[in-house]
């Protein structure tokens, strides 16, 4: 035991620069990720700012029971799951297809120009994205102008609950497809040129090359990306959904994140909103562990 401690001490002493390098990240993680966990106690109390967290009345699982038994619960859960699952299913493969397409472009100059164009939307603010959607899909916007010229009528894109999910999901895919493809593009760049040359010599076409060389190389990255995405199914940011909300599309646009924002910050019911947020996080954790276990069984033990 003593020898092990001495060895560890000498290892730390000899590599102290590495520990100094990771120290800021560790400190920030502790301060902003672990210290706030203390505040989750208010989910189990009737929090009163004047009494503080420890001085507030303990109510146990009352707020969780209140949320689950409320008439809003199935609507909020359904809207959140629909946006997340549809977004995951429809948005998972486009970045992979884009990366495979980039990998087949012979001209590096053309590839860089296309990448620049497709990466750019990721850096546009969510507020601007929402403003663009309201501008283009408004009743008198350019999209409806084209539809009216063809059909003689306009579509209520921004005021109907039926159009909220398609607009939300496909605008998200457009914004993130380029940036999400970076990891896959980098993985394909490390594929051995000898394998590609051997496939060409054997007479493999483009689709055979993708199936037998590119996709096997992408499989580990795809697995990890899918697990992480599935684990974040309930973690839809409230910003975009809240910005695109109108009184007319509220039946589809009200999700758990926007509900927590309204109940917590606008109505001041901190204990209840914290309980709803904690419930959301627990469901995320369960999904992450479950999906990881399923993927491991289907993928010969490979997962997180």
C-alpha positions in Angstrom: 0.0 0.0 0.0 2.7 2.4 1.0 4.7 1.6 -2.2 1.6 2.3 -4.3 1.1 5.7 -2.7 4.7 6.6 -3.3 4.4 5.6 -6.9 1.3 7.6 -7.4 2.9 10.6 -5.7 5.9 10.4 -8.0 3.6 10.0 -11.0 1.7 13.1 -10.1 4.9 15.0 -9.4 6.4 14.1 -12.7 3.2 14.9 -14.7 2.0 17.9 -12.7 1.7 20.0 -15.9 -1.0 17.6 -17.2 -3.0 18.0 -14.0 -2.6 21.8 -14.2 -3.9 21.6 -17.8 -7.1 19.8 -16.8 -7.6 21.7 -13.6 -9.7 24.6 -15.1 -12.1 22.1 -16.7 -12.5 20.1 -13.5 -13.1 23.2 -11.4 -15.7 24.6 -13.9 -17.4 21.2 -14.0 -17.6 21.1 -10.2 -18.8 24.7 -9.8 -21.4 24.7 -12.6 -22.5 21.0 -12.6 -22.1 19.5 -9.2 -22.5 22.4 -6.8 -26.0 23.3 -8.2 -27.2 19.8 -7.4 -27.7 21.1 -3.9 -30.5 23.2 -5.2 -32.5 20.2 -6.2 -33.6 19.9 -2.6 -36.3 22.5 -3.3 -38.0 20.0 -5.5 -38.9 18.2 -2.3 -39.8 21.3 -0.3 -42.2 24.3 -0.4 -39.4 26.6 -1.1 -39.6 30.1 0.4 -36.7 32.4 -0.5 -37.0 34.1 2.9 -36.5 30.9 4.8 -33.9 29.5 2.5 -33.6 25.9 1.2 -33.0 24.2 4.5 -35.5 26.3 6.4 -38.4 25.6 3.9 -41.1 23.1 4.6 -40.3 19.5 3.5 -43.1 18.0 1.4 -41.5 14.9 -0.1 -42.8 13.8 -3.5 -45.9 16.1 -3.5 -44.7 18.2 -6.4 -43.9 15.2 -8.5 -47.4 13.7 -7.8 -48.9 17.0 -8.7 -47.2 17.1 -12.1 -47.9 13.5 -13.0 -51.6 13.8 -12.0 -52.1 17.1 -13.8 -54.1 17.2 -17.1 -51.0 18.9 -18.7 -48.7 15.9 -18.1 -49.7 13.6 -21.0 -49.8 16.6 -23.4 -46.4 17.9 -22.3 -44.8 14.4 -22.3 -46.3 13.6 -25.7 -45.2 16.9 -27.3 -41.7 16.5 -25.9 -41.3 12.9 -27.0 -42.7 13.6 -30.5 -40.4 16.5 -31.2 -37.4 14.5 -29.8 -38.1 11.2 -31.4 -39.0 12.6 -34.8 -36.0 14.9 -34.7 -33.7 12.0 -33.8 -35.1 9.6 -36.4 -35.2 12.2 -39.2 -32.0 14.0 -38.2 -29.7 11.2 -37.4 -28.9 10.0 -41.0 -28.6 13.2 -43.0 -25.2 14.2 -41.5 -23.9 10.7 -42.2 -25.1 10.9 -45.8 -23.6 14.3 -46.1 -20.2 13.1 -44.8 -20.3 10.2 -47.2 -21.0 12.6 -50.0 -18.1 14.9 -49.0 -15.8 11.9 -49.0 -16.6 11.2 -52.6 -15.8 14.7 -53.8 -12.4 14.7 -55.5 -11.9 18.4 -55.5 -10.7 19.7 -52.2 -11.4 23.3 -53.1 -15.1 22.4 -53.9 -15.4 20.3 -50.8 -14.1 23.2 -48.6 -16.6 25.7 -50.2 -19.5 23.3 -49.7 -18.5 22.6 -46.1 -18.3 26.4 -45.3 -21.8 26.9 -46.7 -23.3 24.0 -44.8 -21.5 24.7 -41.5 -22.6 28.4 -41.4 -26.2 27.9 -40.2 -24.9 26.3 -37.0 -23.5 29.7 -36.0 -26.8 31.5 -36.5 -28.5 32.5 -33.3 -31.7 30.6 -32.4 -33.5 34.0 -32.2 -32.5 34.8 -35.8 -33.6 31.3 -36.9 -37.0 31.8 -35.3 -37.2 35.3 -36.9 -36.4 33.8 -40.3 -39.1 31.2 -40.0 -41.7 33.8 -39.1 -40.5 35.9 -42.0 -40.5 33.2 -44.7 -43.5 31.2 -43.5 -45.7 34.2 -42.5 -49.2 34.4 -44.1 -47.8 37.0 -46.5 -44.3 35.6 -46.7 -42.4 34.4 -49.8 -43.3 30.7 -49.2 -47.0 31.4 -49.0 -46.7 33.8 -51.9 -45.4 30.8 -54.0 -48.1 28.5 -52.7 -50.8 31.0 -53.4 -49.6 31.5 -56.9 -49.9 27.8 -57.5 -53.0 26.9 -55.5 -54.8 30.1 -54.9 -54.7 29.9 -51.1 -52.2 30.2 -48.3 -51.2 27.8 -45.5 -51.2 28.8 -41.8 -47.7 27.7 -41.1 -47.1 29.8 -38.0 -50.6 29.7 -36.5 -51.6 26.1 -36.9 -50.5 23.3 -34.5 -50.2 20.9 -37.4 -47.2 22.7 -39.0 -45.2 23.5 -35.8 -43.4 20.1 -35.6 -42.4 19.9 -39.3 -41.0 23.5 -39.1 -39.2 22.9 -35.8 -37.7 19.6 -36.9 -36.6 20.4 -40.5 -35.3 23.8 -39.5 -33.2 22.0 -36.9 -31.9 19.5 -39.4 -31.0 22.4 -41.8 -29.2 24.3 -39.1 -27.2 21.3 -37.7 -26.6 19.0 -40.6 -23.3 20.5 -41.6 -21.8 20.8 -38.1 -23.0 17.3 -37.1 -21.2 15.8 -40.1 -17.8 17.0 -39.0 -17.2 13.9 -36.7 -18.2 11.5 -39.5 -16.1 13.4 -42.1 -13.0 13.2 -39.8 -13.6 9.5 -39.3 -13.8 8.9 -43.0 -10.6 10.9 -43.5 -8.8 8.3 -41.4 -9.9 5.3 -43.6 -6.9 3.5 -45.0 -6.3 4.5 -48.7 -5.0 0.9 -49.3 -8.5 -0.4 -48.6 -10.1 2.0 -51.1 -7.5 1.2 -53.7 -8.0 -2.6 -53.1 -11.8 -2.1 -53.5 -11.3 -0.2 -56.8 -8.9 -2.9 -58.1 -11.5 -5.5 -57.3 -14.1 -3.6 -59.3 -16.2 -2.3 -56.4 -18.6 0.5 -57.3 -19.4 3.5 -55.1 -22.2 1.8 -53.2 -20.1 -1.3 -52.5 -17.3 0.9 -51.3 -19.6 2.8 -49.0 -21.2 -0.5 -47.7 -18.0 -2.5 -47.1 -15.5 0.3 -46.2 -17.0 3.6 -45.2 -20.0 2.4 -43.1 -17.9 -0.1 -41.0 -15.5 2.7 -40.3 -18.4 4.9 -39.2 -20.1 2.3 -37.1 -18.5 3.0 -33.7 -19.0 6.7 -34.1 -22.6 6.2 -35.2 -23.2 4.0 -32.2 -21.9 6.5 -29.7 -23.7 9.4 -31.4 -27.0 7.5 -31.3 -26.7 6.5 -27.7 -25.9 10.1 -26.7 -28.8 11.5 -28.8 -31.2 8.9 -27.5 -30.1 9.8 -23.9 -31.0 13.4 -24.6 -34.4 12.8 -26.0 -36.1 14.7 -23.2 -33.6 17.5 -23.2 -35.1 19.8 -25.9 -34.0 23.4 -25.3 -36.8 25.7 -24.5 -35.5 28.6 -26.6 -36.5 27.7 -30.1 -39.9 26.1 -29.0 -40.6 29.2 -26.9 -39.7 31.6 -29.7 -41.9 29.8 -32.2 -44.9 29.5 -29.9 -48.1 31.3 -30.7 -51.5 31.0 -29.0 -52.7 29.0 -32.0 -49.9 26.4 -32.1 -49.7 25.9 -28.3 -51.2 22.4 -28.4 -48.1 21.2 -30.2 -45.4 23.6 -29.1 -45.8 23.4 -25.3 -43.2 21.0 -24.1 -41.7 20.3 -20.7 -38.8 22.8 -21.1 -41.1 25.7 -21.9 -43.5 24.7 -19.2 -40.7 24.7 -16.6 -39.6 28.1 -17.8 -43.1 29.5 -17.5 -44.0 27.9 -14.2 -40.6 28.6 -12.6 -39.4 32.0 -13.9 -42.7 33.6 -14.9 -45.0 32.3 -12.2 -42.4 32.0 -9.5 -43.3 28.4 -8.5 -39.7 27.3 -8.0 -40.3 24.1 -6.1 -42.8 22.7 -8.7 -40.7 23.7 -11.7 -37.6 22.1 -10.1 -39.5 18.9 -9.6 -40.7 18.9 -13.2 -37.1 19.6 -14.4 -35.7 16.8 -12.1 -38.4 14.4 -13.4 -37.2 15.2 -17.0 -33.6 14.6 -16.1 -34.4 11.2 -14.5 -36.2 10.1 -17.6 -33.2 11.1 -19.6 -30.9 9.1 -17.4 -33.2 6.0 -17.7 -33.3 6.4 -21.5 -29.5 6.7 -21.7 -28.8 3.6 -19.7 -31.6 1.6 -21.4 -30.5 2.5 -25.0 -26.9 1.8 -24.1 -27.8 -1.7 -22.8 -29.9 -2.4 -25.9 -27.1 -1.2 -28.3 -24.5 -3.3 -26.4 -26.6 -6.5 -26.9 -27.2 -5.7 -30.6 -23.6 -4.6 -31.2 -21.6 -7.4 -29.6 -20.9 -5.5 -26.4 -19.9 -2.2 -28.0 -21.4 0.9 -26.3 -20.6 3.6 -23.9 
